[in-house]
Amino acid sequence: MGSVVLPHLRTAWHVDQAILSEEERLVVIRFGRDHDVDCMRQDEVLFKIAERVKSESGTLTQLSQKKDFRSSSKPALLRTKYPCEINKYLTFHPDFAVIYLCDIDEVPEFNTMYELFDPMTIMFFYRNKHMMCDFGTGNNNKLNWVLEDKQELIDILETIYKGAKKGRGLVVSPKDYSTRYRY
């Protein structure tokens, strides 16, 4: 379902335009084969988070469901009663990412340039610059495994976006994905 709904980049020109045209948002491109099982699993997660990274409604909805939030119009009361939620809302960046899909068989021009040899790869761009993220795996250029936890993926996107806004080309992932401490 996710790969049907999310926008596809059908040519190299479309990929370039998606990367070049965004001035304020993080461009997230999933490279892979649409029929691959890993891609389908990742596309489902990307589809589920697409609206949450495009608008502030996720955080606002969570807050507005609290009875005290709806009934009170005093910001000071809200800040004391729900300080974490309010701070998260105030620092939340609406419309901070846009997600695209690209089939590497349909658009093979980037396979060598970005070393797209894995079944599924997610890459990040901001203002025509490739954003790197240190996941603890040794490969900072891309995310090349299926990440099924929606909140983890949103946290990674927010971290990359905030680092990009500060001018950093490499950010550290909020979670270490190295296999060093897994038994």
N, C-alpha and C positions, 0 to 999 in steps of 0.2 A: 504493500500500500504506500509506503513512504517514498519509494522511487517513482511512483506514478504522480504524486502530488508535488513534490519538490521540483524546482526548475532545473532543467537539463541544459548544459552548454554543449551544443552540437558540433561546433567547429573551433579551431584554434583561435579564430578571430573573436568568437563569443567569449572564450576564456580570457583572452587579453582585455576585452572591453569590460568584463566583469571586474577584473583586477584594477584596471585603470580608472574606471568611472566612479568608484566609491571613494569619497573624500573623508567621510566621517565614520564609516562603519567598518568593522572587521569582516573580511571576505573569507568564508569557510568553504573550501571545495573538497568534496569527496571524490577522489579518483579511484576508479575500479571498474569492474564489469557488472552491469546491472543484474545479470542472471546469477552471479556468484552468491552463495549462501551468506558469506561474511558481509558482503555489501548489502544484502537485503536486511540482515539483522541490524547493521549500523544505520541504514536508511530509516528504519522504523524509529530508532532513537532520535535521529536528526529531525524527522518529521514531528515527533512529539515535543521537541524543545524549540522548534522553529518559531512558534508564536510567542513563546516566553522570552526569546532573545530579541524579538522584533518590537515588543511593546512592554510597557510597565504594568500591564493588567495582572500578571501573575502575583506580584508582591502586593499590589493594591487590593486584589481580590482576597488574598489571605488575611490582610489586615481588616478589610471591611466586614469579614465574617465574624469578627469578634464583637460581641454585644456592646462592650464599653466604647469601642472605636466608633460604632455607628451612632450611639446616643450622645457622645460628647463632641462639643465643638471647640473645646479649649486645647490648643496645642501643648500647653505646659502640662496639663493632666496626661495627655497622651505620651509625652516624653518621659514622664515619671512612671507611668503604668506599663508602657511597652517600649523601653529605650532601645532594645536591640532591633525590634522590628522597624521602628521609626528611623533609626540610623541606617539600617539596610535600605529602606525605601529612599532616604535622602541621597544615598551614595549610588543607588541603582541607576544605570544608564539606559534609558529607554531607546529602543531601536539601535542597539550597538553592534549587531551582527546580521549578516545575510548569508544564507546557506545555498550552495549550488551543488549539483551532481555532474560528473563528467565521466563518460565511458571511455576507457583507455584504448579500446579497440576502434571506437568511432573517431577518436581524436588522438592519434598516436604521436603527434608532434612533441608532446611534453614528456613522453616516457623516458627518453634518454636524459633530457635536461634536469628533470626532477627525480630521476632514478625510481621510476614507478614500476617496480618489479613485483611488489607484493599484491595479493588479491584485493586488498582494500587499503587506501591511504587517505588520510585527511591532512590538508595543508591549509595554512593561515596566511593571509595577506592584509596589509594595512597601508593605504596610500601608495600603492604600487611597490610595496616592499615586502619581501618574504619574511614573515615573522617566525622565529624559532622558539621552541619551548624545550627546556631540559626536563625530560620525564624520568631521568635516572636510568635510561636504557642504553645510552651511548649515541643514539640517533636523535639529534636535536631538530632536524629539518621537518619531521612529519610524525604524525601519529599513525602507526601501521598495524594496529590490532583493534578488535571490536571492543568498544567501551559501552557497555549496556546500561550503566548507571546514569540516568538523565542528569541528576544534580552534579555528579562529578564532571560531566561534560560541560555543563553550564559554568561551573567553577573554573574550568580550564579556559573556556572562552572569555570569561570576565577577566581572568588574570592576564591573558594575552592582550586583551583590549586595553586594560589599564596600563600595562607596560608599554604598549604601542603609543598611547596618548602621552606618555612621559618621554618618548623618543628612544626607548630601548628596543633593540633588535632581537634580544634573547631574554626570555623570562624563565623563571623556575616554576614548574608545575606545583600546584597546591598539594599534590600527593606524589610520593615517590613510587614509581612503578618498577624499580629495579627488583631483581630476584634475589638479592643478597640475603635478606632476612626471612625468606619464605622457606619453611621446613616441610 
